[in-house]
Amino acid sequence: MVDTLAISSNIWWEKSKFFITRLLTYFSFLLLPVWIPKTLEINIFVQSLMVLLYLLFMAGQWYLLGKEIDHRLRIYFRANSSIDRVLYRVIIGSATMMIIFNIMTFIPDSIVRHFFWGFFVLIGVFYSWPTRGKIIEESVSTQFTEYRYLDAFEKTVLFLSIAIFMFSMPSFPFLSNLETFKLVIDPGEKINGQLWSYLQMNFFPFRRFPHLVNLGWSMYLYFVSFIFYLLAFYGILRFFISRRLSILGIFALLSTWSFSIFLKRDLFACSSTTFSVLWVWGILWCIKSATYRSGLMYGLLCYIGVVLNYNHFFLFPIGLILLYFFFLEEHTDWYRVQFVKYTFLGLFLIIITLLTHVDLRFFDDGVTLDQMQSWVSNLLKRKSFYSLSVIGMAALIMIISKPKYKLFSTFTVDVKRLRELVILVSIIVVLAFFTEKNLMVSFGLLWFVVFLCILPLEWIFQTISRLRSRRNFIYLVYVLVCLLDSHFEGRVRMIYEFYHSPPDIVELLKR
């Protein structure tokens, strides 16, 4: 306690160092829009790296904005994992930024640049201004401190997952006309215009360079959608499964050849088929958070979902009913009413989104039973590891129906939470049949298949918890099984072709 800032005579030096470091770091990233256009004559690989840095900078702004909202509204919550805290704040921050940027689109073009740059300069100075709390509080990097304690196996699998994710980036088409870009991404016109307005403002510094805007939009849809998707899936796994196997689950999902095939068939499936896992995670997190103010996040999350696809509207009332009458039944009526009140902002934005959509066509894009069977069959055939999902499904049914069965006497799992997960997945399946097939297409189905594969492994690992060497050997075997049929060389070839011969729009439309 002697070295605390409260009694330190060095407080002004600490504040000055904090301010200078933060300010230089922030404005170095803010200069990226100035540097990136200068790379037009450089290799496209360098341009991609620069755009990726810009996206990381924006993600940092979402996190800091979400953290500031937490502070101002005094939202104190319980988190199951540090990743939950990061994802929660990034979702709130990105939704808030979407609202702010859409408001900016109403400003005349002649002066909108002053508002854009002024906004980032103001928040940069605000985030950098030193206070005693800011110096000693947690930073973004501290959210990942638990990964310092990963063992060699876990670090290796995490590194492989990141490498496969980077090399799985699809071949984006380069179109001179952004209207054509919208048509390619969303031929059914299910995406609301708010997303395009948001992306236009997000990449406002590159508006005079259609090539960079095209690349930026494409990388945004891939990286942001899938980072949210993977973080949400990891969060779901951590509700039931150990950290080690949760990392293996992420690796098993990324290493399937289906991951690349889905993107090759539909380059922008990431923007429409990944939301279901976010919705499931959001409800589980609202239950775990133990604060009625988590209703704010749930409302904003559903708002983002409706912007991506108006058929996601049905998820909002269904989830709210489940939370109010069933999942939060242990809390008082006052608590549940307050939770509902905090979702009103999201409800208002959802109504505005639906009213401003040009053409709403509900209940006309459901999936058939034959299609569902075909999708599941193809997933299992492409990766041998996924054969465990059959065992996982049987185990899931037994755990829910007979949790005290002696076979599972050594298996510790939150049965109540597991039942909630099954209810949520069942609702997604029903909605996929009647309203929107994208809830279960490709990535919407993939995550649950992987979850079923990891569940029996968790049971095995808990059963042999005292045999550390044997657990490491089994873990290594499953990592190798996932790696051997990952078709990593095919992903490398695809990204190589992208940087040397981008796909032609005619070929893309033929798909």
DAZI-V452685 format. One record per residue. N is the residue number from 0. RES is the residue in one small letter. D_LAST is the distance of its C-alpha to the last C-alpha in Angstrom with 2 decimals. Layout:
n-><N & N>
res-><RES & RES>
d_last-><D_LAST & D_LAST>
This chain:
n-><0 & 1 & 2 & 3 & 4 & 5 & 6 & 7 & 8 & 9 & 10 & 11 & 12 & 13 & 14 & 15 & 16 & 17 & 18 & 19 & 20 & 21 & 22 & 23 & 24 & 25 & 26 & 27 & 28 & 29 & 30 & 31 & 32 & 33 & 34 & 35 & 36 & 37 & 38 & 39 & 40 & 41 & 42 & 43 & 44 & 45 & 46 & 47 & 48 & 49 & 50 & 51 & 52 & 53 & 54 & 55 & 56 & 57 & 58 & 59 & 60 & 61 & 62 & 63 & 64 & 65 & 66 & 67 & 68 & 69 & 70 & 71 & 72 & 73 & 74 & 75 & 76 & 77 & 78 & 79 & 80 & 81 & 82 & 83 & 84 & 85 & 86 & 87 & 88 & 89 & 90 & 91 & 92 & 93 & 94 & 95 & 96 & 97 & 98 & 99 & 100 & 101 & 102 & 103 & 104 & 105 & 106 & 107 & 108 & 109 & 110 & 111 & 112 & 113 & 114 & 115 & 116 & 117 & 118 & 119 & 120 & 121 & 122 & 123 & 124 & 125 & 126 & 127 & 128 & 129 & 130 & 131 & 132 & 133 & 134 & 135 & 136 & 137 & 138 & 139 & 140 & 141 & 142 & 143 & 144 & 145 & 146 & 147 & 148 & 149 & 150 & 151 & 152 & 153 & 154 & 155 & 156 & 157 & 158 & 159 & 160 & 161 & 162 & 163 & 164 & 165 & 166 & 167 & 168 & 169 & 170 & 171 & 172 & 173 & 174 & 175 & 176 & 177 & 178 & 179 & 180 & 181 & 182 & 183 & 184 & 185 & 186 & 187 & 188 & 189 & 190 & 191 & 192 & 193 & 194 & 195 & 196 & 197 & 198 & 199 & 200 & 201 & 202 & 203 & 204 & 205 & 206 & 207 & 208 & 209 & 210 & 211 & 212 & 213 & 214 & 215 & 216 & 217 & 218 & 219 & 220 & 221 & 222 & 223 & 224 & 225 & 226 & 227 & 228 & 229 & 230 & 231 & 232 & 233 & 234 & 235 & 236 & 237 & 238 & 239 & 240 & 241 & 242 & 243 & 244 & 245 & 246 & 247 & 248 & 249 & 250 & 251 & 252 & 253 & 254 & 255 & 256 & 257 & 258 & 259 & 260 & 261 & 262 & 263 & 264 & 265 & 266 & 267 & 268 & 269 & 270 & 271 & 272 & 273 & 274 & 275 & 276 & 277 & 278 & 279 & 280 & 281 & 282 & 283 & 284 & 285 & 286 & 287 & 288 & 289 & 290 & 291 & 292 & 293 & 294 & 295 & 296 & 297 & 298 & 299 & 300 & 301 & 302 & 303 & 304 & 305 & 306 & 307 & 308 & 309 & 310 & 311 & 312 & 313 & 314 & 315 & 316 & 317 & 318 & 319 & 320 & 321 & 322 & 323 & 324 & 325 & 326 & 327 & 328 & 329 & 330 & 331 & 332 & 333 & 334 & 335 & 336 & 337 & 338 & 339 & 340 & 341 & 342 & 343 & 344 & 345 & 346 & 347 & 348 & 349 & 350 & 351 & 352 & 353 & 354 & 355 & 356 & 357 & 358 & 359 & 360 & 361 & 362 & 363 & 364 & 365 & 366 & 367 & 368 & 369 & 370 & 371 & 372 & 373 & 374 & 375 & 376 & 377 & 378 & 379 & 380 & 381 & 382 & 383 & 384 & 385 & 386 & 387 & 388 & 389 & 390 & 391 & 392 & 393 & 394 & 395 & 396 & 397 & 398 & 399 & 400 & 401 & 402 & 403 & 404 & 405 & 406 & 407 & 408 & 409 & 410 & 411 & 412 & 413 & 414 & 415 & 416 & 417 & 418 & 419 & 420 & 421 & 422 & 423 & 424 & 425 & 426 & 427 & 428 & 429 & 430 & 431 & 432 & 433 & 434 & 435 & 436 & 437 & 438 & 439 & 440 & 441 & 442 & 443 & 444 & 445 & 446 & 447 & 448 & 449 & 450 & 451 & 452 & 453 & 454 & 455 & 456 & 457 & 458 & 459 & 460 & 461 & 462 & 463 & 464 & 465 & 466 & 467 & 468 & 469 & 470 & 471 & 472 & 473 & 474 & 475 & 476 & 477 & 478 & 479 & 480 & 481 & 482 & 483 & 484 & 485 & 486 & 487 & 488 & 489 & 490 & 491 & 492 & 493 & 494 & 495 & 496 & 497 & 498 & 499 & 500 & 501 & 502 & 503 & 504 & 505 & 506 & 507 & 508 & 509 & 510>
res-><m & v & d & t & l & a & i & s & s & n & i & w & w & e & k & s & k & f & f & i & t & r & l & l & t & y & f & s & f & l & l & l & p & v & w & i & p & k & t & l & e & i & n & i & f & v & q & s & l & m & v & l & l & y & l & l & f & m & a & g & q & w & y & l & l & g & k & e & i & d & h & r & l & r & i & y & f & r & a & n & s & s & i & d & r & v & l & y & r & v & i & i & g & s & a & t & m & m & i & i & f & n & i & m & t & f & i & p & d & s & i & v & r & h & f & f & w & g & f & f & v & l & i & g & v & f & y & s & w & p & t & r & g & k & i & i & e & e & s & v & s & t & q & f & t & e & y & r & y & l & d & a & f & e & k & t & v & l & f & l & s & i & a & i & f & m & f & s & m & p & s & f & p & f & l & s & n & l & e & t & f & k & l & v & i & d & p & g & e & k & i & n & g & q & l & w & s & y & l & q & m & n & f & f & p & f & r & r & f & p & h & l & v & n & l & g & w & s & m & y & l & y & f & v & s & f & i & f & y & l & l & a & f & y & g & i & l & r & f & f & i & s & r & r & l & s & i & l & g & i & f & a & l & l & s & t & w & s & f & s & i & f & l & k & r & d & l & f & a & c & s & s & t & t & f & s & v & l & w & v & w & g & i & l & w & c & i & k & s & a & t & y & r & s & g & l & m & y & g & l & l & c & y & i & g & v & v & l & n & y & n & h & f & f & l & f & p & i & g & l & i & l & l & y & f & f & f & l & e & e & h & t & d & w & y & r & v & q & f & v & k & y & t & f & l & g & l & f & l & i & i & i & t & l & l & t & h & v & d & l & r & f & f & d & d & g & v & t & l & d & q & m & q & s & w & v & s & n & l & l & k & r & k & s & f & y & s & l & s & v & i & g & m & a & a & l & i & m & i & i & s & k & p & k & y & k & l & f & s & t & f & t & v & d & v & k & r & l & r & e & l & v & i & l & v & s & i & i & v & v & l & a & f & f & t & e & k & n & l & m & v & s & f & g & l & l & w & f & v & v & f & l & c & i & l & p & l & e & w & i & f & q & t & i & s & r & l & r & s & r & r & n & f & i & y & l & v & y & v & l & v & c & l & l & d & s & h & f & e & g & r & v & r & m & i & y & e & f & y & h & s & p & p & d & i & v & e & l & l & k & r>
d_last-><64.94 & 67.08 & 64.11 & 62.30 & 61.46 & 63.83 & 66.90 & 65.55 & 67.28 & 64.13 & 62.06 & 61.84 & 60.68 & 58.00 & 56.84 & 56.81 & 54.82 & 52.30 & 51.93 & 51.60 & 49.12 & 46.87 & 47.12 & 46.35 & 43.39 & 41.93 & 42.39 & 41.14 & 37.75 & 38.13 & 38.47 & 34.93 & 33.66 & 36.33 & 35.46 & 31.65 & 31.58 & 33.94 & 31.29 & 29.14 & 30.61 & 30.32 & 27.62 & 24.49 & 25.40 & 28.60 & 26.88 & 24.70 & 27.92 & 29.68 & 27.03 & 27.13 & 30.91 & 30.64 & 28.53 & 31.18 & 33.82 & 32.28 & 31.99 & 35.66 & 36.50 & 34.86 & 36.93 & 40.13 & 39.62 & 39.09 & 42.15 & 44.18 & 43.27 & 44.46 & 47.69 & 48.37 & 47.73 & 49.48 & 46.73 & 47.91 & 45.78 & 45.61 & 42.61 & 41.66 & 40.28 & 40.25 & 36.45 & 36.88 & 39.10 & 36.69 & 33.67 & 35.87 & 37.13 & 33.80 & 32.38 & 35.47 & 35.44 & 31.79 & 32.27 & 35.48 & 33.92 & 31.20 & 34.07 & 36.04 & 33.27 & 32.39 & 36.11 & 36.12 & 33.61 & 36.47 & 38.66 & 38.98 & 36.93 & 40.21 & 41.42 & 38.41 & 38.36 & 41.88 & 40.85 & 37.84 & 39.92 & 42.97 & 41.16 & 40.17 & 43.59 & 45.38 & 43.49 & 43.82 & 47.58 & 47.72 & 45.96 & 48.14 & 51.43 & 53.58 & 55.16 & 56.89 & 54.22 & 51.32 & 53.06 & 53.65 & 50.65 & 47.48 & 44.78 & 41.05 & 41.70 & 44.20 & 41.51 & 40.35 & 43.83 & 43.39 & 41.12 & 44.14 & 45.37 & 42.43 & 43.60 & 42.26 & 39.83 & 38.33 & 38.07 & 36.33 & 33.72 & 33.21 & 32.81 & 30.28 & 28.26 & 28.25 & 27.33 & 24.35 & 23.16 & 23.51 & 21.77 & 18.80 & 17.77 & 14.08 & 13.19 & 13.44 & 12.61 & 15.96 & 16.26 & 19.70 & 19.39 & 19.28 & 18.69 & 15.27 & 14.85 & 15.86 & 13.49 & 10.42 & 12.20 & 13.72 & 12.42 & 15.00 & 17.70 & 19.11 & 20.07 & 23.54 & 24.54 & 26.87 & 24.18 & 23.32 & 27.08 & 27.69 & 25.20 & 26.68 & 30.12 & 29.15 & 28.06 & 30.69 & 32.35 & 29.29 & 28.84 & 29.91 & 27.30 & 23.77 & 22.43 & 24.23 & 23.32 & 19.60 & 20.22 & 22.55 & 20.35 & 17.52 & 20.19 & 21.90 & 19.05 & 18.57 & 22.25 & 23.96 & 21.78 & 22.02 & 25.64 & 26.54 & 24.67 & 26.43 & 29.78 & 29.69 & 28.92 & 31.72 & 33.97 & 33.40 & 34.18 & 37.34 & 38.67 & 39.07 & 38.70 & 40.41 & 39.08 & 38.70 & 36.48 & 34.53 & 33.56 & 32.67 & 30.45 & 28.47 & 28.23 & 27.16 & 24.30 & 23.05 & 23.66 & 21.39 & 18.43 & 16.53 & 16.88 & 14.69 & 12.18 & 11.79 & 11.31 & 8.83 & 6.46 & 7.75 & 9.76 & 12.31 & 12.98 & 16.30 & 17.45 & 17.25 & 17.86 & 20.72 & 23.35 & 24.83 & 26.41 & 27.91 & 29.42 & 30.96 & 32.34 & 33.68 & 35.71 & 37.06 & 38.05 & 39.80 & 41.86 & 42.74 & 43.52 & 46.71 & 46.70 & 46.06 & 44.74 & 41.52 & 40.66 & 39.80 & 36.98 & 35.71 & 35.66 & 33.90 & 31.30 & 30.50 & 30.46 & 27.72 & 25.77 & 26.21 & 25.11 & 21.77 & 21.43 & 24.24 & 24.04 & 25.47 & 28.68 & 29.84 & 30.08 & 32.81 & 35.48 & 34.84 & 35.24 & 38.27 & 39.92 & 39.47 & 40.90 & 43.81 & 44.97 & 44.04 & 42.80 & 45.45 & 48.21 & 50.41 & 50.74 & 53.04 & 52.18 & 52.80 & 50.25 & 47.52 & 48.38 & 48.16 & 44.74 & 43.53 & 45.14 & 43.25 & 39.92 & 40.95 & 39.44 & 36.00 & 36.65 & 37.65 & 34.53 & 32.33 & 34.19 & 33.77 & 30.01 & 29.73 & 32.11 & 30.23 & 26.79 & 25.98 & 24.59 & 25.23 & 23.91 & 25.24 & 24.98 & 21.99 & 19.18 & 20.88 & 19.86 & 21.47 & 23.65 & 21.69 & 18.51 & 20.79 & 22.41 & 19.23 & 18.13 & 21.67 & 21.95 & 18.91 & 20.28 & 23.68 & 22.67 & 20.88 & 23.98 & 27.54 & 28.94 & 27.28 & 29.58 & 32.15 & 30.46 & 32.17 & 35.49 & 34.61 & 33.95 & 37.29 & 39.05 & 37.67 & 38.99 & 42.33 & 42.79 & 42.23 & 44.37 & 47.05 & 47.13 & 50.67 & 49.92 & 51.79 & 48.76 & 47.45 & 50.86 & 49.85 & 46.45 & 46.65 & 43.86 & 43.91 & 43.61 & 43.75 & 40.84 & 38.92 & 39.51 & 38.25 & 35.00 & 34.62 & 35.32 & 32.69 & 29.99 & 31.13 & 30.76 & 27.17 & 26.41 & 28.23 & 26.49 & 23.06 & 24.17 & 25.59 & 24.03 & 20.92 & 18.69 & 17.48 & 21.03 & 20.36 & 16.65 & 16.05 & 18.54 & 20.58 & 21.52 & 21.65 & 24.72 & 26.85 & 26.25 & 27.44 & 30.36 & 31.45 & 31.42 & 33.62 & 36.09 & 37.92 & 38.07 & 39.89 & 42.32 & 42.98 & 43.54 & 45.92 & 47.80 & 48.47 & 48.91 & 52.15 & 50.75 & 49.03 & 48.64 & 47.07 & 44.64 & 43.58 & 43.09 & 40.95 & 38.89 & 38.38 & 37.36 & 34.57 & 33.38 & 33.26 & 31.45 & 28.68 & 28.65 & 28.67 & 25.33 & 23.59 & 21.83 & 23.12 & 22.96 & 19.21 & 18.92 & 21.41 & 19.54 & 16.30 & 18.45 & 20.47 & 17.61 & 16.73 & 20.37 & 20.68 & 17.53 & 15.28 & 11.60 & 11.39 & 10.13 & 9.06 & 6.79 & 5.47 & 5.35 & 3.82 & 0.00>
